[in-house]
Amino acid sequence: MTTEYGQGYGVRTEPGHPGHAGERRHRLPAALRAPVEGRTWRELGYVLLSLPISVLLFTYAVTMVALGAGLLVTFLGVPVLAAALAGCRGLGSVERARARGLLGLEVGEPEPLRTQRNGLMAWVGAVLKSGASWRSLLYAVLQLPWAVLSFTVTVTLWSLGWTLLTYPLWFWVFPAYAGQDGLQLYGDETHRVYLDNPFEITVTTGVGLLFTLATPWIVRALTMVDRLMVHGLLGPSRLVTRVVELESDRGVVVDTAAADLRRIERDLHDGAQARLVALAMDLGLAKEKLREDPRVAAQMVDEAHGEVKTALQELRDLARGIHPAVLTDRGLDAALSSVASRCTVPVQVEVDLTERPAPAIEGIAYFTASELLQNISKHSRATWAAVEVWRSENRLMLQVVDNGVGGADTSRGSGLSGLAERLDAVDGILVVDSPAGGPTRVTAELPWRAEGTR
């Protein structure tokens, strides 16, 4: 696999980068525009809806669980309890959708129910044994007290801030209709303090502005707890997430192995096998010419000898592509030096390892460096490159740098994306830093396993 550098590849930008197309540039700082931002109003709507929804969740969960627990003395208790948990799972789906729409939180579906056979009792058993069902019930119980707290704090601060901020617009209501000079700040039987003069009105407005500016950030902090609850209790568990990742990685490994087998078969069929068939035919013709014309036969044998050398070289190249002997015998330093010597630009190789990694990790590191150096030879237009390998705690680090034209990006479906998938299949990471104009720096991280460990 190869990836193209240079023309056709723009500067890679990410969200938050100054050049990212999706980011708007605001003249006002975030602290000043927060009260009127769409995100703030969506979070406010989430908090306001949480109270009635949490009351519904809590009432349903407590009522159904209490009913099921009370009926456990009979056969009906178990199905009722399963129905309570199933209802909590369904309400959890609604909560995930609400968090996605108002908080922008993407939470995956929890693990599905796994039943070994059909029937009501099999479904009841699957619901009761599912950890996601009990986490949904826990969410329904814990959401109410937190919703009451967040609702109270949000409504109090929000109404107080906007009331004080807009006080100059409506303070005339008090002398006109309430029979007092302004908003009463303090009062007892003998003395009362009203906010009625320009200085006091200005101070009141300033305090309201402070509350108005601070409230969105307080609400954001409150909704962070909601995000954690939705993600932790209504999403998939870590174990399930890990199983899904391993299943995906296994598929990548199987597809990669199948592609490699097809490549080897194609190379054998189109290369060495075709040459060997032609060689057999030439030797057969030379055998027939041996008695009639020994000179022609000798010439044909000489040509066949050349074909044998070419076929052997192709077989050596094919074997090197599968697993080079120098990697097995002498390790990464010698193997990468051999690859670097075939690169079209000068390459400096530095391997700082006190011991050899496991053969599988060593092989992946070798082929990763080989593909990156091949990309440099074909597309980078660089004048120098460097390969560094070292160990950092429990990770094997590989870095390839060149001074080419840059512009490489794993998100464009190039060979780098396939390389990233191969690394991800063994819990590895591929990081590409390649601005337009260069230089390009590709860093690969692989899990460290020492030689001889499984």
C-alpha positions as CSV (number, residue, x, y, z in Angstrom):
1,M,0.0,0.0,0.0
2,T,1.2,3.5,-0.8
3,T,0.0,7.0,0.0
4,E,0.5,10.1,-2.1
5,Y,2.2,13.2,-0.9
6,G,2.1,16.7,-2.4
7,Q,-0.3,17.7,-5.1
8,G,-3.9,17.0,-4.3
9,Y,-3.4,17.0,-0.6
10,G,-4.3,20.2,1.2
11,V,-3.4,21.2,4.7
12,R,-4.8,18.9,7.3
13,T,-6.8,20.7,9.9
14,E,-8.7,19.5,12.9
15,P,-11.6,20.9,14.9
16,G,-10.1,23.7,17.1
17,H,-7.4,24.5,14.7
18,P,-7.4,28.1,13.5
19,G,-7.7,27.0,9.9
20,H,-10.6,24.5,10.4
21,A,-13.5,25.4,8.1
22,G,-16.1,24.4,10.7
23,E,-14.8,26.9,13.3
24,R,-16.3,30.3,13.5
25,R,-14.2,33.3,14.6
26,H,-15.9,35.4,17.2
27,R,-15.1,38.9,18.1
28,L,-16.5,38.5,21.6
29,P,-14.7,36.2,24.1
30,A,-16.5,33.1,25.1
31,A,-17.3,34.5,28.6
32,L,-19.3,37.3,27.1
33,R,-21.2,35.4,24.4
34,A,-22.0,32.4,26.6
35,P,-25.4,33.7,27.8
36,V,-26.8,33.9,24.3
37,E,-25.1,30.9,22.7
38,G,-27.2,28.1,21.3
39,R,-25.3,25.5,23.4
40,T,-26.2,27.4,26.6
41,W,-29.9,27.4,25.7
42,R,-29.8,23.7,24.8
43,E,-28.2,22.9,28.1
44,L,-30.8,25.0,29.9
45,G,-33.6,23.1,28.1
46,Y,-31.9,19.8,29.1
47,V,-31.9,20.8,32.8
48,L,-35.5,22.1,32.7
49,L,-36.7,18.8,31.1
50,S,-34.7,16.7,33.5
51,L,-37.0,17.3,36.5
52,P,-40.3,16.1,35.0
53,I,-38.6,13.3,33.2
54,S,-36.7,12.2,36.3
55,V,-39.9,12.2,38.3
56,L,-41.4,9.9,35.6
57,L,-38.4,7.6,35.6
58,F,-38.2,7.4,39.4
59,T,-41.9,6.8,39.8
60,Y,-41.9,4.0,37.2
61,A,-38.7,2.3,38.5
62,V,-39.6,2.4,42.2
63,T,-43.2,1.4,41.6
64,M,-42.4,-1.6,39.3
65,V,-39.5,-2.8,41.3
66,A,-41.5,-2.6,44.6
67,L,-44.4,-4.5,42.9
68,G,-42.1,-7.1,41.5
69,A,-40.3,-7.5,44.9
70,G,-43.7,-7.8,46.6
71,L,-44.8,-10.5,44.2
72,L,-41.6,-12.6,44.5
73,V,-43.4,-14.9,46.9
74,T,-45.5,-15.9,43.8
75,F,-44.4,-16.7,40.3
76,L,-45.5,-13.3,39.0
77,G,-42.8,-11.4,40.8
78,V,-40.0,-12.5,38.4
79,P,-41.7,-11.4,35.2
80,V,-42.8,-8.1,36.7
81,L,-39.3,-7.4,37.8
82,A,-38.0,-8.2,34.3
83,A,-40.7,-5.9,32.8
84,A,-39.5,-3.2,35.2
85,L,-35.9,-3.6,34.0
86,A,-37.0,-3.7,30.3
87,G,-38.9,-0.5,30.8
88,C,-35.9,1.2,32.3
89,R,-33.9,0.1,29.3
90,G,-36.5,1.6,27.0
91,L,-36.5,4.9,28.9
92,G,-32.8,4.8,28.8
93,S,-33.0,4.9,25.0
94,V,-35.1,8.1,25.3
95,E,-32.5,9.6,27.6
96,R,-29.6,8.8,25.2
97,A,-31.6,10.5,22.4
98,R,-32.3,13.6,24.6
99,A,-28.6,13.8,25.6
100,R,-27.6,13.5,21.9
101,G,-30.0,16.2,20.8
102,L,-29.5,18.8,23.6
103,L,-26.0,18.0,25.0
104,G,-24.3,16.7,21.8
105,L,-23.3,13.5,23.6
106,E,-22.9,10.4,21.4
107,V,-23.5,7.3,23.5
108,G,-23.5,3.9,21.9
109,E,-26.3,1.3,22.5
110,P,-25.7,-1.0,25.5
111,E,-25.1,-4.7,24.9
112,P,-28.2,-6.4,23.5
113,L,-30.0,-9.2,25.3
114,R,-28.6,-12.6,24.6
115,T,-31.0,-15.5,24.8
116,Q,-30.0,-19.1,24.1
117,R,-33.5,-20.1,23.2
118,N,-36.9,-18.6,22.4
119,G,-39.6,-18.1,24.9
120,L,-40.8,-15.8,27.7
121,M,-38.6,-17.4,30.4
122,A,-35.5,-17.2,28.3
123,W,-36.2,-13.5,27.7
124,V,-36.9,-12.9,31.5
125,G,-33.6,-14.6,32.3
126,A,-31.7,-12.5,29.8
127,V,-33.1,-9.3,31.1
128,L,-32.3,-10.2,34.7
129,K,-28.8,-11.2,33.9
130,S,-28.0,-8.2,31.7
131,G,-25.8,-5.6,33.5
132,A,-27.2,-2.9,31.2
133,S,-30.7,-3.5,32.7
134,W,-29.5,-2.9,36.2
135,R,-27.5,0.1,35.2
136,S,-30.6,1.6,33.6
137,L,-32.5,1.0,36.8
138,L,-29.7,2.7,38.8
139,Y,-29.9,5.7,36.5
140,A,-33.6,6.0,37.0
141,V,-33.2,6.1,40.7
142,L,-30.2,8.5,40.9
143,Q,-31.4,10.9,38.2
144,L,-34.2,12.4,40.4
145,P,-32.2,13.8,43.3
146,W,-29.6,15.2,40.9
147,A,-32.3,16.7,38.6
148,V,-33.9,18.4,41.6
149,L,-30.6,19.9,42.6
150,S,-29.6,21.1,39.1
151,F,-33.1,22.4,38.4
152,T,-33.1,24.4,41.6
153,V,-29.6,25.9,41.1
154,T,-30.2,26.6,37.4
155,V,-33.6,28.3,37.8
156,T,-32.5,30.3,40.8
157,L,-29.3,31.6,39.2
158,W,-30.8,32.2,35.8
159,S,-33.9,34.1,37.1
160,L,-31.8,36.1,39.6
161,G,-29.2,37.1,37.0
162,W,-31.7,38.3,34.3
163,T,-34.0,39.9,36.9
164,L,-31.1,42.1,38.3
165,L,-29.6,42.7,34.9
166,T,-32.9,44.1,33.5
167,Y,-33.8,46.0,36.7
168,P,-33.4,49.5,35.1
169,L,-36.1,48.5,32.6
170,W,-38.8,47.6,35.2
171,F,-37.9,49.3,38.6
172,W,-40.6,52.0,37.8
173,V,-43.2,49.3,38.6
174,F,-42.6,49.7,42.3
175,P,-43.4,53.4,42.7
176,A,-46.2,53.3,40.1
177,Y,-48.0,50.2,41.4
178,A,-46.5,48.9,44.6
179,G,-46.3,52.1,46.6
180,Q,-42.6,51.8,47.3
181,D,-39.5,53.5,45.9
182,G,-37.9,50.4,44.4
183,L,-36.8,46.8,45.0
184,Q,-36.5,46.3,48.8
185,L,-33.1,45.2,49.8
186,Y,-33.6,45.2,53.6
187,G,-36.5,46.0,55.9
188,D,-37.7,45.8,59.5
189,E,-40.3,47.5,61.6
190,T,-38.4,50.9,61.7
191,H,-36.1,50.9,58.7
192,R,-36.2,49.9,55.1
193,V,-33.6,50.0,52.3
194,Y,-34.7,50.3,48.6
195,L,-32.7,50.2,45.4
196,D,-34.0,53.4,44.0
197,N,-31.1,55.9,43.2
198,P,-29.0,55.7,40.0
199,F,-25.9,54.4,41.8
200,E,-27.8,51.5,43.4
201,I,-29.6,50.7,40.2
202,T,-26.2,50.6,38.4
203,V,-24.7,48.3,41.1
204,T,-27.7,46.1,40.9
205,T,-27.3,45.8,37.1
206,G,-23.6,45.0,37.5
207,V,-24.4,42.2,40.0
208,G,-27.0,40.9,37.6
209,L,-24.5,40.9,34.8
210,L,-22.1,38.9,36.9
211,F,-24.8,36.3,37.6
212,T,-25.8,36.2,34.0
213,L,-22.3,35.6,32.8
214,A,-21.5,33.0,35.4
215,T,-24.8,31.0,35.2
216,P,-24.0,29.3,31.8
217,W,-20.8,27.9,33.1
218,I,-22.4,26.7,36.2
219,V,-25.1,25.0,34.1
220,R,-22.4,23.5,31.9
221,A,-20.7,22.1,35.0
222,L,-24.0,20.6,36.2
223,T,-24.7,19.0,32.8
224,M,-21.2,17.5,32.9
225,V,-22.5,15.3,35.7
226,D,-25.5,14.4,33.5
227,R,-23.1,13.5,30.7
228,L,-21.1,11.2,33.0
229,M,-24.3,9.5,34.2
230,V,-25.7,8.9,30.7
231,H,-22.3,7.7,29.4
232,G,-21.5,5.5,32.4
233,L,-25.0,4.0,33.2
234,L,-26.8,4.0,29.9
235,G,-24.0,3.3,27.5
236,P,-22.1,0.1,26.8
237,S,-19.8,-1.2,29.5
238,R,-16.1,-1.2,29.1
239,L,-16.0,-4.9,28.7
240,V,-18.6,-4.9,25.9
241,T,-16.8,-2.0,24.2
242,R,-13.5,-3.9,24.4
243,V,-15.2,-7.0,22.9
244,V,-16.5,-5.0,20.0
245,E,-13.1,-3.5,19.4
246,L,-11.5,-6.9,19.5
247,E,-14.1,-8.3,17.1
248,S,-13.4,-5.4,14.7
249,D,-9.7,-5.9,15.0
250,R,-10.1,-9.6,14.3
251,G,-11.9,-8.8,11.1
252,V,-9.1,-6.4,10.1
253,V,-6.5,-9.1,10.8
254,V,-8.4,-11.7,8.8
255,D,-8.9,-9.3,5.9
256,T,-5.3,-8.3,5.9
257,A,-4.1,-11.9,6.0
258,A,-6.4,-12.8,3.1
259,A,-5.2,-9.9,1.1
260,D,-1.6,-10.9,1.8
261,L,-2.3,-14.5,0.7
262,R,-3.9,-13.2,-2.5
263,R,-0.9,-11.0,-3.2
264,I,1.6,-13.8,-2.6
265,E,-0.5,-16.1,-4.8
266,R,-0.6,-13.5,-7.6
267,D,3.1,-12.8,-7.3
268,L,3.9,-16.5,-7.5
269,H,1.6,-17.1,-10.4
270,D,2.6,-14.0,-12.4
271,G,6.3,-14.1,-11.6
272,A,8.3,-17.1,-10.4
273,Q,5.8,-19.7,-11.5
274,A,5.5,-18.4,-15.0
275,R,9.3,-18.2,-15.3
276,L,9.6,-21.8,-14.1
277,V,7.1,-23.0,-16.6
278,A,9.0,-21.3,-19.4
279,L,12.2,-22.7,-18.0
280,A,10.8,-26.2,-18.2
281,M,9.8,-25.7,-21.8
282,D,13.2,-24.3,-22.7
283,L,15.0,-27.2,-21.1
284,G,12.7,-29.6,-22.9
285,L,13.6,-28.0,-26.3
286,A,17.3,-27.9,-25.4
287,K,17.1,-31.6,-24.6
288,E,15.6,-32.3,-28.1
289,K,18.3,-30.1,-29.8
290,L,21.2,-31.7,-27.8
291,R,21.9,-34.4,-30.4
292,E,21.0,-32.5,-33.5
293,D,22.7,-29.2,-32.7
294,P,24.7,-29.1,-29.5
295,R,25.7,-25.4,-30.0
296,V,22.1,-24.3,-30.1
297,A,21.3,-26.5,-27.2
298,A,24.1,-25.0,-25.2
299,Q,22.8,-21.5,-26.0
300,M,19.3,-22.5,-24.9
301,V,20.7,-23.9,-21.6
302,D,22.6,-20.7,-21.0
303,E,19.4,-18.7,-21.5
304,A,17.6,-21.1,-19.1
305,H,20.4,-20.5,-16.6
306,G,19.6,-16.8,-16.7
307,E,15.9,-17.5,-16.2
308,V,16.8,-19.6,-13.2
309,K,18.7,-16.7,-11.6
310,T,15.8,-14.3,-12.3
311,A,13.3,-16.7,-10.8
312,L,15.5,-17.2,-7.7
313,Q,15.8,-13.4,-7.3
314,E,12.0,-13.0,-7.5
315,L,11.6,-15.8,-4.9
316,R,14.1,-14.0,-2.6
317,D,12.1,-10.8,-3.0
318,L,8.9,-12.5,-2.3
319,A,10.3,-14.2,0.8
320,R,11.7,-10.9,2.0
321,G,8.2,-9.4,1.6
322,I,6.7,-12.2,3.7
323,H,9.3,-12.2,6.4
324,P,12.9,-11.3,5.7
325,A,15.6,-13.6,7.0
326,V,17.7,-10.7,8.3
327,L,14.9,-9.7,10.6
328,T,14.8,-13.1,12.1
329,D,18.5,-13.5,12.4
330,R,19.7,-10.0,13.4
331,G,16.7,-8.0,14.5
332,L,15.2,-4.6,13.6
333,D,18.4,-2.6,13.4
334,A,19.9,-4.7,10.6
335,A,16.6,-5.3,8.8
336,L,15.7,-1.6,8.8
337,S,19.2,-0.7,7.6
338,S,18.7,-3.1,4.7
339,V,15.4,-1.4,3.8
340,A,16.9,2.0,4.1
341,S,19.7,1.1,1.7
342,R,17.2,0.5,-1.0
343,C,15.4,3.8,-0.5
344,T,15.9,6.5,-3.1
345,V,16.9,9.1,-0.5
346,P,19.6,8.9,2.2
347,V,18.1,7.5,5.3
348,Q,19.5,7.6,8.9
349,V,18.5,4.6,11.0
350,E,18.7,4.6,14.8
351,V,17.4,1.7,16.8
352,D,17.8,2.0,20.6
353,L,16.5,-1.3,22.1
354,T,18.2,-3.3,24.8
355,E,16.2,-6.4,23.9
356,R,14.2,-7.7,21.0
357,P,10.4,-7.4,21.0
358,A,8.2,-10.4,20.3
359,P,8.4,-11.6,16.7
360,A,4.9,-10.4,15.8
361,I,5.5,-6.9,17.1
362,E,8.9,-6.8,15.5
363,G,7.4,-7.9,12.1
364,I,4.7,-5.2,12.3
365,A,7.3,-2.5,13.1
366,Y,9.5,-3.7,10.2
367,F,6.7,-3.7,7.6
368,T,5.4,-0.3,8.9
369,A,8.8,1.3,8.4
370,S,9.1,-0.4,5.0
371,E,5.8,1.0,3.7
372,L,6.6,4.5,5.0
373,L,10.0,4.4,3.4
374,Q,8.5,3.2,0.2
375,N,6.1,6.1,0.3
376,I,9.0,8.5,0.7
377,S,10.7,6.9,-2.3
378,K,7.7,7.2,-4.5
379,H,5.8,10.4,-3.5
380,S,7.6,12.6,-1.0
381,R,10.3,14.3,-3.2
382,A,12.4,14.4,-0.1
383,T,16.2,14.7,0.1
384,W,16.7,13.0,3.4
385,A,14.8,10.8,5.8
386,A,15.3,9.3,9.3
387,V,14.0,6.2,11.1
388,E,14.1,6.0,14.9
389,V,13.0,3.1,17.0
390,W,13.0,3.1,20.8
391,R,11.1,1.7,23.8
392,S,9.0,3.9,26.1
393,E,7.8,1.9,29.1
394,N,5.4,-0.7,27.7
395,R,5.3,0.8,24.2
396,L,7.5,0.3,21.1
397,M,7.9,3.6,19.4
398,L,8.7,4.0,15.6
399,Q,9.2,7.4,14.0
400,V,9.8,8.1,10.3
401,V,10.7,11.7,9.3
402,D,11.3,13.2,5.9
403,N,11.7,16.7,4.5
404,G,9.4,16.2,1.5
405,V,6.4,18.1,0.3
406,G,4.0,16.8,3.0
407,G,0.3,16.8,2.8
408,A,-0.1,13.1,3.9
409,D,-3.4,12.4,5.7
410,T,-4.9,9.1,7.0
411,S,-8.5,10.4,6.6
412,R,-8.4,10.4,2.8
413,G,-8.6,6.6,2.3
414,S,-4.9,6.3,1.3
415,G,-2.4,3.6,2.2
416,L,-1.8,5.3,5.5
417,S,-5.4,4.5,6.6
418,G,-4.8,0.8,5.9
419,L,-1.6,1.0,7.8
420,A,-3.4,2.6,10.8
421,E,-6.0,-0.2,10.7
422,R,-3.2,-2.8,10.9
423,L,-1.7,-1.1,13.9
424,D,-5.1,-0.7,15.5
425,A,-5.6,-4.5,15.2
426,V,-2.8,-5.0,17.7
427,D,-3.7,-2.0,19.9
428,G,-1.3,0.2,18.1
429,I,-1.6,3.9,17.1
430,L,-0.5,5.8,14.0
431,V,-0.1,9.6,14.3
432,V,0.6,11.6,11.1
433,D,1.9,15.2,11.3
434,S,2.3,16.3,7.7
435,P,1.5,20.0,6.9
436,A,1.6,21.1,3.3
437,G,5.2,21.9,2.4
438,G,6.5,19.5,4.9
439,P,8.2,18.1,6.8
440,T,6.3,14.8,7.4
441,R,6.6,13.0,10.7
442,V,4.8,9.7,11.2
443,T,4.9,8.1,14.6
444,A,3.7,4.5,15.3
445,E,3.1,3.1,18.7
446,L,3.0,-0.6,19.3
447,P,2.4,-2.6,22.5
448,W,5.7,-3.9,23.9
449,R,6.0,-7.6,24.4
450,A,9.5,-9.1,24.9
451,E,10.8,-11.9,22.8
452,G,9.6,-15.3,24.1
453,T,6.4,-13.9,25.7
454,R,3.0,-14.9,24.4
